[in-house]
Amino acid sequence: MSATREMRWTDIAELARIDVELFGHEAWSEATWWSELAGRPQRRYRVVTDDEGILGYAGVDCPGDVADVMTIAVQPRGRGTGLAGELLRWMRAEAVDAGAEALLLEVRDDNIPARKLYERNGFERISVRRGYYQPEGVDALTMRARLQEESQ
């Protein structure tokens, strides 16, 4: 059984460890996590936990008309359960609540499962950042979901 809650300062060490496992050299450090949580309430973070610890997490930055997905991740044991979609819906709701009209994100062009998740949830590609992810030189796709309909 899993539970969803606001991310806590005490989660940082576990988040940094998980991030390395999931994202390798692109992982956020503990210092980055501290900085991100210090950005609240504009930056909003959730975790989903199970008996083994943090199962998934997500963060969204809501500074105004356009919100940004900061991170979203699900541990391998939680994949295929709909958890990523649940976290994405939470971020959309937070963005709408903050008055955003659009939600933006960047995703590796070679991350097909993530791209499909975003497309299923109304995101469209609006630009490409060539060679953004280093050292591999993988392109980043910038994607946007319009939120105006959701806020009415």
PyMOL commands that set and color helices and strands:
alter all, ss='L'
color gray80, all
select helices_A, chain A and resi 9-26+30-38+76-78+83-97+112-120+148-151
alter helices_A, ss='H'
color red, helices_A
select strands_A, chain A and resi 3-6+43-50+53-61+66-74+102-108+124-133+138-146
alter strands_A, ss='S'
color yellow, strands_A
deselect
rebuild
show_as cartoon
